[in-house]
Structure formats: structure tokens, C-alpha cells
Amino acid sequence: MASITIRNLDDDIKQRLRVRAAEHGRSMEEEARDILRRVMSDTASPRDLAAAIRARVAPGARAELELPAREPMREPPQRGR
């Protein structure tokens, strides 16, 4: 098995990890392994930005908008002759 060292971890994150590990009755190291295992095994999440946006904006969340009818284009202004 490989090992990893995490440097420059915010004190707040470390404290929250310590509390979370205690709540689950395990070491900080085991808690971090569990978090990484769960996040990395999530294969259902979309891999690209467009797919992630489509997944969030489900068809049921769309609004039906009434677009006004198009009018003919105006004539462009004439330069002084």
C-alpha cells in the first residue's frame, strides 16, 4: 500500500477531521482513508462540466418561456450624403 503526506493543511480542517474521526470511533488516518475511498469510488458523478450542469438542471427544473414574435429588421441608418 502507498502512503501520502498532506502538508499545509488548515488547522480548521485538521480539527474537523479529528472531531469526525472521534465521532466514528476511529483514528484521523482511518477517517481520511474512508473519506478518500468514498469520494474516489463515486463513479456515478459526471466527469465533465457540461454533463455536471445537465445533471443539475433536470428537465423538470426548466422554465417554459414565451418568446415574442420576431419583427422584420430595421433599415440601417444612412450616412450623410
HTML snippet that shows the backbone in 3Dmol.js (N, CA, C, O; Angstrom):
<script src="https://3Dmol.org/build/3Dmol-min.js"></script>
<div id="view" style="width:600px;height:400px;position:relative"></div>
<script>
const pdb = `
ATOM      1  N   MET A   1       0.835  -1.179   0.000  1.00  0.00           N
ATOM      2  CA  MET A   1       0.000   0.000   0.000  1.00  0.00           C
ATOM      3  C   MET A   1       0.879   1.241   0.000  1.00  0.00           C
ATOM      4  O   MET A   1       1.977   1.246   0.557  1.00  0.00           O
ATOM      5  N   ALA A   2       0.378   2.286  -0.631  1.00  0.00           N
ATOM      6  CA  ALA A   2       1.099   3.558  -0.703  1.00  0.00           C
ATOM      7  C   ALA A   2       0.745   4.428   0.498  1.00  0.00           C
ATOM      8  O   ALA A   2      -0.272   4.223   1.161  1.00  0.00           O
ATOM      9  N   SER A   3       1.599   5.390   0.755  1.00  0.00           N
ATOM     10  CA  SER A   3       1.316   6.352   1.823  1.00  0.00           C
ATOM     11  C   SER A   3       1.376   7.754   1.234  1.00  0.00           C
ATOM     12  O   SER A   3       1.967   7.976   0.178  1.00  0.00           O
ATOM     13  N   ILE A   4       0.755   8.694   1.934  1.00  0.00           N
ATOM     14  CA  ILE A   4       0.695  10.074   1.465  1.00  0.00           C
ATOM     15  C   ILE A   4       0.872  11.005   2.661  1.00  0.00           C
ATOM     16  O   ILE A   4       0.387  10.722   3.756  1.00  0.00           O
ATOM     17  N   THR A   5       1.563  12.106   2.442  1.00  0.00           N
ATOM     18  CA  THR A   5       1.726  13.139   3.462  1.00  0.00           C
ATOM     19  C   THR A   5       1.025  14.392   2.954  1.00  0.00           C
ATOM     20  O   THR A   5       1.234  14.799   1.811  1.00  0.00           O
ATOM     21  N   ILE A   6       0.207  14.998   3.781  1.00  0.00           N
ATOM     22  CA  ILE A   6      -0.505  16.209   3.386  1.00  0.00           C
ATOM     23  C   ILE A   6       0.071  17.371   4.178  1.00  0.00           C
ATOM     24  O   ILE A   6      -0.062  17.436   5.400  1.00  0.00           O
ATOM     25  N   ARG A   7       0.708  18.283   3.468  1.00  0.00           N
ATOM     26  CA  ARG A   7       1.301  19.451   4.108  1.00  0.00           C
ATOM     27  C   ARG A   7       0.377  20.649   3.955  1.00  0.00           C
ATOM     28  O   ARG A   7      -0.498  20.664   3.089  1.00  0.00           O
ATOM     29  N   ASN A   8       0.577  21.650   4.800  1.00  0.00           N
ATOM     30  CA  ASN A   8      -0.166  22.914   4.744  1.00  0.00           C
ATOM     31  C   ASN A   8      -1.672  22.718   4.852  1.00  0.00           C
ATOM     32  O   ASN A   8      -2.442  23.412   4.189  1.00  0.00           O
ATOM     33  N   LEU A   9      -2.084  21.785   5.674  1.00  0.00           N
ATOM     34  CA  LEU A   9      -3.497  21.550   5.930  1.00  0.00           C
ATOM     35  C   LEU A   9      -3.985  22.594   6.927  1.00  0.00           C
ATOM     36  O   LEU A   9      -3.368  22.786   7.975  1.00  0.00           O
ATOM     37  N   ASP A  10      -5.083  23.265   6.613  1.00  0.00           N
ATOM     38  CA  ASP A  10      -5.620  24.271   7.523  1.00  0.00           C
ATOM     39  C   ASP A  10      -5.912  23.657   8.882  1.00  0.00           C
ATOM     40  O   ASP A  10      -6.361  22.515   8.981  1.00  0.00           O
ATOM     41  N   ASP A  11      -5.649  24.437   9.931  1.00  0.00           N
ATOM     42  CA  ASP A  11      -5.908  23.956  11.295  1.00  0.00           C
ATOM     43  C   ASP A  11      -7.377  23.611  11.485  1.00  0.00           C
ATOM     44  O   ASP A  11      -7.702  22.649  12.181  1.00  0.00           O
ATOM     45  N   ASP A  12      -8.264  24.384  10.877  1.00  0.00           N
ATOM     46  CA  ASP A  12      -9.698  24.124  10.994  1.00  0.00           C
ATOM     47  C   ASP A  12     -10.057  22.771  10.380  1.00  0.00           C
ATOM     48  O   ASP A  12     -10.840  22.019  10.961  1.00  0.00           O
ATOM     49  N   ILE A  13      -9.502  22.458   9.228  1.00  0.00           N
ATOM     50  CA  ILE A  13      -9.770  21.174   8.567  1.00  0.00           C
ATOM     51  C   ILE A  13      -9.263  20.029   9.435  1.00  0.00           C
ATOM     52  O   ILE A  13      -9.947  19.021   9.610  1.00  0.00           O
ATOM     53  N   LYS A  14      -8.066  20.192   9.972  1.00  0.00           N
ATOM     54  CA  LYS A  14      -7.498  19.144  10.818  1.00  0.00           C
ATOM     55  C   LYS A  14      -8.370  18.919  12.058  1.00  0.00           C
ATOM     56  O   LYS A  14      -8.612  17.780  12.456  1.00  0.00           O
ATOM     57  N   GLN A  15      -8.832  20.001  12.655  1.00  0.00           N
ATOM     58  CA  GLN A  15      -9.689  19.888  13.840  1.00  0.00           C
ATOM     59  C   GLN A  15     -11.003  19.192  13.494  1.00  0.00           C
ATOM     60  O   GLN A  15     -11.468  18.330  14.240  1.00  0.00           O
ATOM     61  N   ARG A  16     -11.593  19.563  12.377  1.00  0.00           N
ATOM     62  CA  ARG A  16     -12.851  18.939  11.957  1.00  0.00           C
ATOM     63  C   ARG A  16     -12.655  17.463  11.655  1.00  0.00           C
ATOM     64  O   ARG A  16     -13.521  16.644  11.966  1.00  0.00           O
ATOM     65  N   LEU A  17     -11.527  17.117  11.053  1.00  0.00           N
ATOM     66  CA  LEU A  17     -11.219  15.706  10.795  1.00  0.00           C
ATOM     67  C   LEU A  17     -11.052  14.942  12.100  1.00  0.00           C
ATOM     68  O   LEU A  17     -11.512  13.807  12.227  1.00  0.00           O
ATOM     69  N   ARG A  18     -10.391  15.567  13.070  1.00  0.00           N
ATOM     70  CA  ARG A  18     -10.188  14.937  14.377  1.00  0.00           C
ATOM     71  C   ARG A  18     -11.538  14.665  15.055  1.00  0.00           C
ATOM     72  O   ARG A  18     -11.757  13.582  15.598  1.00  0.00           O
ATOM     73  N   VAL A  19     -12.434  15.653  15.019  1.00  0.00           N
ATOM     74  CA  VAL A  19     -13.757  15.501  15.645  1.00  0.00           C
ATOM     75  C   VAL A  19     -14.564  14.433  14.912  1.00  0.00           C
ATOM     76  O   VAL A  19     -15.196  13.584  15.541  1.00  0.00           O
ATOM     77  N   ARG A  20     -14.541  14.479  13.604  1.00  0.00           N
ATOM     78  CA  ARG A  20     -15.291  13.488  12.817  1.00  0.00           C
ATOM     79  C   ARG A  20     -14.786  12.076  13.079  1.00  0.00           C
ATOM     80  O   ARG A  20     -15.577  11.142  13.200  1.00  0.00           O
ATOM     81  N   ALA A  21     -13.464  11.921  13.166  1.00  0.00           N
ATOM     82  CA  ALA A  21     -12.886  10.610  13.456  1.00  0.00           C
ATOM     83  C   ALA A  21     -13.330  10.122  14.830  1.00  0.00           C
ATOM     84  O   ALA A  21     -13.671   8.950  14.992  1.00  0.00           O
ATOM     85  N   ALA A  22     -13.328  11.008  15.813  1.00  0.00           N
ATOM     86  CA  ALA A  22     -13.752  10.632  17.166  1.00  0.00           C
ATOM     87  C   ALA A  22     -15.222  10.217  17.169  1.00  0.00           C
ATOM     88  O   ALA A  22     -15.599   9.263  17.849  1.00  0.00           O
ATOM     89  N   GLU A  23     -16.049  10.931  16.412  1.00  0.00           N
ATOM     90  CA  GLU A  23     -17.469  10.581  16.330  1.00  0.00           C
ATOM     91  C   GLU A  23     -17.678   9.195  15.749  1.00  0.00           C
ATOM     92  O   GLU A  23     -18.624   8.500  16.120  1.00  0.00           O
ATOM     93  N   HIS A  24     -16.798   8.787  14.836  1.00  0.00           N
ATOM     94  CA  HIS A  24     -16.901   7.467  14.217  1.00  0.00           C
ATOM     95  C   HIS A  24     -16.057   6.410  14.929  1.00  0.00           C
ATOM     96  O   HIS A  24     -16.019   5.251  14.516  1.00  0.00           O
ATOM     97  N   GLY A  25     -15.387   6.819  15.993  1.00  0.00           N
ATOM     98  CA  GLY A  25     -14.598   5.868  16.781  1.00  0.00           C
ATOM     99  C   GLY A  25     -13.381   5.310  16.066  1.00  0.00           C
ATOM    100  O   GLY A  25     -13.063   4.128  16.201  1.00  0.00           O
ATOM    101  N   ARG A  26     -12.708   6.148  15.313  1.00  0.00           N
ATOM    102  CA  ARG A  26     -11.501   5.688  14.614  1.00  0.00           C
ATOM    103  C   ARG A  26     -10.452   6.792  14.581  1.00  0.00           C
ATOM    104  O   ARG A  26     -10.708   7.923  14.994  1.00  0.00           O
ATOM    105  N   SER A  27      -9.288   6.453  14.095  1.00  0.00           N
ATOM    106  CA  SER A  27      -8.188   7.421  14.039  1.00  0.00           C
ATOM    107  C   SER A  27      -8.425   8.426  12.912  1.00  0.00           C
ATOM    108  O   SER A  27      -9.227   8.191  12.008  1.00  0.00           O
ATOM    109  N   MET A  28      -7.707   9.554  12.987  1.00  0.00           N
ATOM    110  CA  MET A  28      -7.796  10.549  11.920  1.00  0.00           C
ATOM    111  C   MET A  28      -7.347   9.949  10.592  1.00  0.00           C
ATOM    112  O   MET A  28      -7.920  10.233   9.540  1.00  0.00           O
ATOM    113  N   GLU A  29      -6.324   9.123  10.658  1.00  0.00           N
ATOM    114  CA  GLU A  29      -5.801   8.497   9.446  1.00  0.00           C
ATOM    115  C   GLU A  29      -6.852   7.596   8.797  1.00  0.00           C
ATOM    116  O   GLU A  29      -7.045   7.639   7.582  1.00  0.00           O
ATOM    117  N   GLU A  30      -7.522   6.790   9.597  1.00  0.00           N
ATOM    118  CA  GLU A  30      -8.559   5.902   9.064  1.00  0.00           C
ATOM    119  C   GLU A  30      -9.746   6.714   8.551  1.00  0.00           C
ATOM    120  O   GLU A  30     -10.354   6.356   7.542  1.00  0.00           O
ATOM    121  N   GLU A  31     -10.074   7.796   9.236  1.00  0.00           N
ATOM    122  CA  GLU A  31     -11.173   8.655   8.783  1.00  0.00           C
ATOM    123  C   GLU A  31     -10.831   9.267   7.424  1.00  0.00           C
ATOM    124  O   GLU A  31     -11.676   9.301   6.530  1.00  0.00           O
ATOM    125  N   ALA A  32      -9.608   9.745   7.265  1.00  0.00           N
ATOM    126  CA  ALA A  32      -9.173  10.326   5.991  1.00  0.00           C
ATOM    127  C   ALA A  32      -9.207   9.263   4.893  1.00  0.00           C
ATOM    128  O   ALA A  32      -9.627   9.554   3.773  1.00  0.00           O
ATOM    129  N   ARG A  33      -8.775   8.044   5.192  1.00  0.00           N
ATOM    130  CA  ARG A  33      -8.826   6.959   4.207  1.00  0.00           C
ATOM    131  C   ARG A  33     -10.270   6.684   3.782  1.00  0.00           C
ATOM    132  O   ARG A  33     -10.557   6.493   2.600  1.00  0.00           O
ATOM    133  N   ASP A  34     -11.169   6.668   4.764  1.00  0.00           N
ATOM    134  CA  ASP A  34     -12.570   6.400   4.462  1.00  0.00           C
ATOM    135  C   ASP A  34     -13.157   7.496   3.579  1.00  0.00           C
ATOM    136  O   ASP A  34     -13.877   7.208   2.623  1.00  0.00           O
ATOM    137  N   ILE A  35     -12.852   8.747   3.899  1.00  0.00           N
ATOM    138  CA  ILE A  35     -13.349   9.870   3.093  1.00  0.00           C
ATOM    139  C   ILE A  35     -12.828   9.754   1.661  1.00  0.00           C
ATOM    140  O   ILE A  35     -13.594   9.881   0.706  1.00  0.00           O
ATOM    141  N   LEU A  36     -11.534   9.513   1.517  1.00  0.00           N
ATOM    142  CA  LEU A  36     -10.942   9.381   0.181  1.00  0.00           C
ATOM    143  C   LEU A  36     -11.536   8.192  -0.569  1.00  0.00           C
ATOM    144  O   LEU A  36     -11.824   8.295  -1.762  1.00  0.00           O
ATOM    145  N   ARG A  37     -11.719   7.084   0.107  1.00  0.00           N
ATOM    146  CA  ARG A  37     -12.294   5.888  -0.512  1.00  0.00           C
ATOM    147  C   ARG A  37     -13.684   6.186  -1.065  1.00  0.00           C
ATOM    148  O   ARG A  37     -14.001   5.831  -2.201  1.00  0.00           O
ATOM    149  N   ARG A  38     -14.513   6.845  -0.245  1.00  0.00           N
ATOM    150  CA  ARG A  38     -15.884   7.131  -0.670  1.00  0.00           C
ATOM    151  C   ARG A  38     -15.915   8.122  -1.831  1.00  0.00           C
ATOM    152  O   ARG A  38     -16.661   7.931  -2.792  1.00  0.00           O
ATOM    153  N   VAL A  39     -15.121   9.162  -1.746  1.00  0.00           N
ATOM    154  CA  VAL A  39     -15.113  10.177  -2.810  1.00  0.00           C
ATOM    155  C   VAL A  39     -14.579   9.599  -4.112  1.00  0.00           C
ATOM    156  O   VAL A  39     -15.139   9.859  -5.177  1.00  0.00           O
ATOM    157  N   MET A  40     -13.526   8.833  -4.044  1.00  0.00           N
ATOM    158  CA  MET A  40     -12.905   8.303  -5.254  1.00  0.00           C
ATOM    159  C   MET A  40     -13.684   7.148  -5.870  1.00  0.00           C
ATOM    160  O   MET A  40     -13.493   6.849  -7.049  1.00  0.00           O
ATOM    161  N   SER A  41     -14.540   6.501  -5.123  1.00  0.00           N
ATOM    162  CA  SER A  41     -15.309   5.387  -5.682  1.00  0.00           C
ATOM    163  C   SER A  41     -16.634   5.848  -6.264  1.00  0.00           C
ATOM    164  O   SER A  41     -17.388   5.030  -6.792  1.00  0.00           O
ATOM    165  N   ASP A  42     -16.935   7.132  -6.181  1.00  0.00           N
ATOM    166  CA  ASP A  42     -18.173   7.676  -6.718  1.00  0.00           C
ATOM    167  C   ASP A  42     -18.062   7.762  -8.231  1.00  0.00           C
ATOM    168  O   ASP A  42     -17.628   8.780  -8.771  1.00  0.00           O
ATOM    169  N   THR A  43     -18.454   6.693  -8.911  1.00  0.00           N
ATOM    170  CA  THR A  43     -18.335   6.644 -10.371  1.00  0.00           C
ATOM    171  C   THR A  43     -19.576   7.191 -11.062  1.00  0.00           C
ATOM    172  O   THR A  43     -19.570   7.370 -12.280  1.00  0.00           O
ATOM    173  N   ALA A  44     -20.639   7.459 -10.311  1.00  0.00           N
ATOM    174  CA  ALA A  44     -21.866   7.946 -10.918  1.00  0.00           C
ATOM    175  C   ALA A  44     -21.794   9.432 -11.262  1.00  0.00           C
ATOM    176  O   ALA A  44     -22.593   9.914 -12.065  1.00  0.00           O
ATOM    177  N   SER A  45     -20.864  10.157 -10.678  1.00  0.00           N
ATOM    178  CA  SER A  45     -20.798  11.594 -10.937  1.00  0.00           C
ATOM    179  C   SER A  45     -20.231  11.866 -12.325  1.00  0.00           C
ATOM    180  O   SER A  45     -19.334  11.159 -12.785  1.00  0.00           O
ATOM    181  N   PRO A  46     -20.756  12.890 -12.988  1.00  0.00           N
ATOM    182  CA  PRO A  46     -20.280  13.229 -14.327  1.00  0.00           C
ATOM    183  C   PRO A  46     -18.815  13.650 -14.301  1.00  0.00           C
ATOM    184  O   PRO A  46     -18.338  14.216 -13.317  1.00  0.00           O
ATOM    185  N   ARG A  47     -18.117  13.371 -15.379  1.00  0.00           N
ATOM    186  CA  ARG A  47     -16.697  13.673 -15.469  1.00  0.00           C
ATOM    187  C   ARG A  47     -16.416  15.043 -16.078  1.00  0.00           C
ATOM    188  O   ARG A  47     -15.351  15.614 -15.842  1.00  0.00           O
ATOM    189  N   ASP A  48     -17.354  15.578 -16.858  1.00  0.00           N
ATOM    190  CA  ASP A  48     -17.064  16.859 -17.489  1.00  0.00           C
ATOM    191  C   ASP A  48     -18.084  17.912 -17.057  1.00  0.00           C
ATOM    192  O   ASP A  48     -19.163  17.575 -16.568  1.00  0.00           O
ATOM    193  N   LEU A  49     -17.745  19.161 -17.236  1.00  0.00           N
ATOM    194  CA  LEU A  49     -18.556  20.275 -16.758  1.00  0.00           C
ATOM    195  C   LEU A  49     -19.940  20.293 -17.398  1.00  0.00           C
ATOM    196  O   LEU A  49     -20.938  20.503 -16.708  1.00  0.00           O
ATOM    197  N   ALA A  50     -20.008  20.076 -18.694  1.00  0.00           N
ATOM    198  CA  ALA A  50     -21.302  20.114 -19.376  1.00  0.00           C
ATOM    199  C   ALA A  50     -22.232  19.035 -18.822  1.00  0.00           C
ATOM    200  O   ALA A  50     -23.415  19.295 -18.602  1.00  0.00           O
ATOM    201  N   ALA A  51     -21.719  17.845 -18.597  1.00  0.00           N
ATOM    202  CA  ALA A  51     -22.546  16.763 -18.044  1.00  0.00           C
ATOM    203  C   ALA A  51     -22.970  17.084 -16.616  1.00  0.00           C
ATOM    204  O   ALA A  51     -24.086  16.754 -16.217  1.00  0.00           O
ATOM    205  N   ALA A  52     -22.107  17.714 -15.851  1.00  0.00           N
ATOM    206  CA  ALA A  52     -22.453  18.082 -14.477  1.00  0.00           C
ATOM    207  C   ALA A  52     -23.569  19.122 -14.470  1.00  0.00           C
ATOM    208  O   ALA A  52     -24.486  19.046 -13.652  1.00  0.00           O
ATOM    209  N   ILE A  53     -23.495  20.086 -15.370  1.00  0.00           N
ATOM    210  CA  ILE A  53     -24.541  21.110 -15.456  1.00  0.00           C
ATOM    211  C   ILE A  53     -25.859  20.484 -15.893  1.00  0.00           C
ATOM    212  O   ILE A  53     -26.908  20.786 -15.324  1.00  0.00           O
ATOM    213  N   ARG A  54     -25.814  19.606 -16.908  1.00  0.00           N
ATOM    214  CA  ARG A  54     -27.037  18.936 -17.354  1.00  0.00           C
ATOM    215  C   ARG A  54     -27.653  18.105 -16.247  1.00  0.00           C
ATOM    216  O   ARG A  54     -28.877  18.051 -16.128  1.00  0.00           O
ATOM    217  N   ALA A  55     -26.829  17.454 -15.430  1.00  0.00           N
ATOM    218  CA  ALA A  55     -27.337  16.635 -14.336  1.00  0.00           C
ATOM    219  C   ALA A  55     -28.030  17.494 -13.275  1.00  0.00           C
ATOM    220  O   ALA A  55     -29.021  17.070 -12.679  1.00  0.00           O
ATOM    221  N   ARG A  56     -27.514  18.680 -13.046  1.00  0.00           N
ATOM    222  CA  ARG A  56     -28.116  19.562 -12.038  1.00  0.00           C
ATOM    223  C   ARG A  56     -29.397  20.216 -12.533  1.00  0.00           C
ATOM    224  O   ARG A  56     -30.351  20.392 -11.776  1.00  0.00           O
ATOM    225  N   VAL A  57     -29.407  20.571 -13.797  1.00  0.00           N
ATOM    226  CA  VAL A  57     -30.578  21.234 -14.363  1.00  0.00           C
ATOM    227  C   VAL A  57     -31.419  20.151 -15.030  1.00  0.00           C
ATOM    228  O   VAL A  57     -31.376  19.967 -16.246  1.00  0.00           O
ATOM    229  N   ALA A  58     -32.172  19.452 -14.221  1.00  0.00           N
ATOM    230  CA  ALA A  58     -33.005  18.359 -14.713  1.00  0.00           C
ATOM    231  C   ALA A  58     -34.128  18.900 -15.583  1.00  0.00           C
ATOM    232  O   ALA A  58     -34.505  20.065 -15.454  1.00  0.00           O
ATOM    233  N   PRO A  59     -34.667  18.070 -16.466  1.00  0.00           N
ATOM    234  CA  PRO A  59     -35.757  18.531 -17.325  1.00  0.00           C
ATOM    235  C   PRO A  59     -36.928  19.113 -16.532  1.00  0.00           C
ATOM    236  O   PRO A  59     -37.583  20.035 -17.017  1.00  0.00           O
ATOM    237  N   GLY A  60     -37.206  18.615 -15.355  1.00  0.00           N
ATOM    238  CA  GLY A  60     -38.300  19.128 -14.543  1.00  0.00           C
ATOM    239  C   GLY A  60     -38.041  20.517 -13.997  1.00  0.00           C
ATOM    240  O   GLY A  60     -38.976  21.198 -13.575  1.00  0.00           O
ATOM    241  N   ALA A  61     -36.790  20.952 -13.996  1.00  0.00           N
ATOM    242  CA  ALA A  61     -36.435  22.255 -13.430  1.00  0.00           C
ATOM    243  C   ALA A  61     -36.448  23.361 -14.478  1.00  0.00           C
ATOM    244  O   ALA A  61     -36.161  24.517 -14.167  1.00  0.00           O
ATOM    245  N   ARG A  62     -36.775  23.014 -15.707  1.00  0.00           N
ATOM    246  CA  ARG A  62     -36.747  24.013 -16.772  1.00  0.00           C
ATOM    247  C   ARG A  62     -38.000  24.871 -16.756  1.00  0.00           C
ATOM    248  O   ARG A  62     -39.085  24.401 -16.414  1.00  0.00           O
ATOM    249  N   ALA A  63     -37.842  26.113 -17.123  1.00  0.00           N
ATOM    250  CA  ALA A  63     -38.970  27.035 -17.211  1.00  0.00           C
ATOM    251  C   ALA A  63     -39.351  27.183 -18.679  1.00  0.00           C
ATOM    252  O   ALA A  63     -38.493  27.273 -19.557  1.00  0.00           O
ATOM    253  N   GLU A  64     -40.636  27.207 -18.919  1.00  0.00           N
ATOM    254  CA  GLU A  64     -41.117  27.432 -20.279  1.00  0.00           C
ATOM    255  C   GLU A  64     -41.279  28.935 -20.471  1.00  0.00           C
ATOM    256  O   GLU A  64     -42.059  29.571 -19.763  1.00  0.00           O
ATOM    257  N   LEU A  65     -40.565  29.488 -21.397  1.00  0.00           N
ATOM    258  CA  LEU A  65     -40.623  30.929 -21.658  1.00  0.00           C
ATOM    259  C   LEU A  65     -41.336  31.190 -22.976  1.00  0.00           C
ATOM    260  O   LEU A  65     -41.138  30.475 -23.958  1.00  0.00           O
ATOM    261  N   GLU A  66     -42.159  32.213 -22.980  1.00  0.00           N
ATOM    262  CA  GLU A  66     -42.811  32.626 -24.213  1.00  0.00           C
ATOM    263  C   GLU A  66     -41.935  33.662 -24.881  1.00  0.00           C
ATOM    264  O   GLU A  66     -41.689  34.730 -24.320  1.00  0.00           O
ATOM    265  N   LEU A  67     -41.466  33.354 -26.065  1.00  0.00           N
ATOM    266  CA  LEU A  67     -40.620  34.285 -26.793  1.00  0.00           C
ATOM    267  C   LEU A  67     -41.498  35.156 -27.685  1.00  0.00           C
ATOM    268  O   LEU A  67     -42.419  34.647 -28.324  1.00  0.00           O
ATOM    269  N   PRO A  68     -41.230  36.456 -27.738  1.00  0.00           N
ATOM    270  CA  PRO A  68     -42.028  37.323 -28.609  1.00  0.00           C
ATOM    271  C   PRO A  68     -41.751  36.992 -30.075  1.00  0.00           C
ATOM    272  O   PRO A  68     -40.675  36.511 -30.430  1.00  0.00           O
ATOM    273  N   ALA A  69     -42.745  37.262 -30.908  1.00  0.00           N
ATOM    274  CA  ALA A  69     -42.579  37.018 -32.341  1.00  0.00           C
ATOM    275  C   ALA A  69     -41.496  37.949 -32.882  1.00  0.00           C
ATOM    276  O   ALA A  69     -41.331  39.077 -32.417  1.00  0.00           O
ATOM    277  N   ARG A  70     -40.780  37.455 -33.854  1.00  0.00           N
ATOM    278  CA  ARG A  70     -39.738  38.286 -34.462  1.00  0.00           C
ATOM    279  C   ARG A  70     -40.347  39.316 -35.386  1.00  0.00           C
ATOM    280  O   ARG A  70     -41.339  39.063 -36.070  1.00  0.00           O
ATOM    281  N   GLU A  71     -39.733  40.477 -35.391  1.00  0.00           N
ATOM    282  CA  GLU A  71     -40.163  41.538 -36.290  1.00  0.00           C
ATOM    283  C   GLU A  71     -39.120  41.677 -37.385  1.00  0.00           C
ATOM    284  O   GLU A  71     -37.966  41.292 -37.202  1.00  0.00           O
ATOM    285  N   PRO A  72     -39.524  42.228 -38.523  1.00  0.00           N
ATOM    286  CA  PRO A  72     -38.525  42.415 -39.589  1.00  0.00           C
ATOM    287  C   PRO A  72     -37.421  43.362 -39.113  1.00  0.00           C
ATOM    288  O   PRO A  72     -37.646  44.237 -38.277  1.00  0.00           O
ATOM    289  N   MET A  73     -36.237  43.165 -39.663  1.00  0.00           N
ATOM    290  CA  MET A  73     -35.116  44.035 -39.297  1.00  0.00           C
ATOM    291  C   MET A  73     -35.367  45.455 -39.792  1.00  0.00           C
ATOM    292  O   MET A  73     -35.962  45.676 -40.847  1.00  0.00           O
ATOM    293  N   ARG A  74     -34.895  46.399 -39.002  1.00  0.00           N
ATOM    294  CA  ARG A  74     -34.999  47.804 -39.425  1.00  0.00           C
ATOM    295  C   ARG A  74     -33.941  48.089 -40.483  1.00  0.00           C
ATOM    296  O   ARG A  74     -32.922  47.405 -40.579  1.00  0.00           O
ATOM    297  N   GLU A  75     -34.206  49.081 -41.240  1.00  0.00           N
ATOM    298  CA  GLU A  75     -33.219  49.514 -42.216  1.00  0.00           C
ATOM    299  C   GLU A  75     -32.067  50.175 -41.472  1.00  0.00           C
ATOM    300  O   GLU A  75     -32.305  50.921 -40.521  1.00  0.00           O
ATOM    301  N   PRO A  76     -30.839  49.926 -41.872  1.00  0.00           N
ATOM    302  CA  PRO A  76     -29.722  50.570 -41.188  1.00  0.00           C
ATOM    303  C   PRO A  76     -29.730  52.067 -41.476  1.00  0.00           C
ATOM    304  O   PRO A  76     -30.203  52.485 -42.532  1.00  0.00           O
ATOM    305  N   PRO A  77     -29.218  52.876 -40.561  1.00  0.00           N
ATOM    306  CA  PRO A  77     -29.194  54.319 -40.797  1.00  0.00           C
ATOM    307  C   PRO A  77     -28.297  54.658 -41.982  1.00  0.00           C
ATOM    308  O   PRO A  77     -27.285  54.003 -42.227  1.00  0.00           O
ATOM    309  N   GLN A  78     -28.694  55.692 -42.705  1.00  0.00           N
ATOM    310  CA  GLN A  78     -27.930  56.132 -43.887  1.00  0.00           C
ATOM    311  C   GLN A  78     -26.930  57.195 -43.450  1.00  0.00           C
ATOM    312  O   GLN A  78     -27.267  58.102 -42.689  1.00  0.00           O
ATOM    313  N   ARG A  79     -25.720  57.077 -43.928  1.00  0.00           N
ATOM    314  CA  ARG A  79     -24.722  58.106 -43.647  1.00  0.00           C
ATOM    315  C   ARG A  79     -25.031  59.327 -44.485  1.00  0.00           C
ATOM    316  O   ARG A  79     -25.559  59.227 -45.593  1.00  0.00           O
ATOM    317  N   GLY A  80     -24.696  60.462 -43.945  1.00  0.00           N
ATOM    318  CA  GLY A  80     -24.948  61.723 -44.670  1.00  0.00           C
ATOM    319  C   GLY A  80     -24.302  61.714 -46.043  1.00  0.00           C
ATOM    320  O   GLY A  80     -23.143  61.325 -46.192  1.00  0.00           O
ATOM    321  N   ARG A  81     -25.037  62.135 -47.020  1.00  0.00           N
ATOM    322  CA  ARG A  81     -24.503  62.160 -48.386  1.00  0.00           C
ATOM    323  C   ARG A  81     -24.160  63.538 -48.794  1.00  0.00           C
ATOM    324  O   ARG A  81     -23.696  63.752 -49.914  1.00  0.00           O
TER     325      ARG A  81
END
`;
const viewer = $3Dmol.createViewer("view");
viewer.addModel(pdb, "pdb");
viewer.setStyle({}, {cartoon: {color: "spectrum"}});
viewer.zoomTo();
viewer.render();
</script>
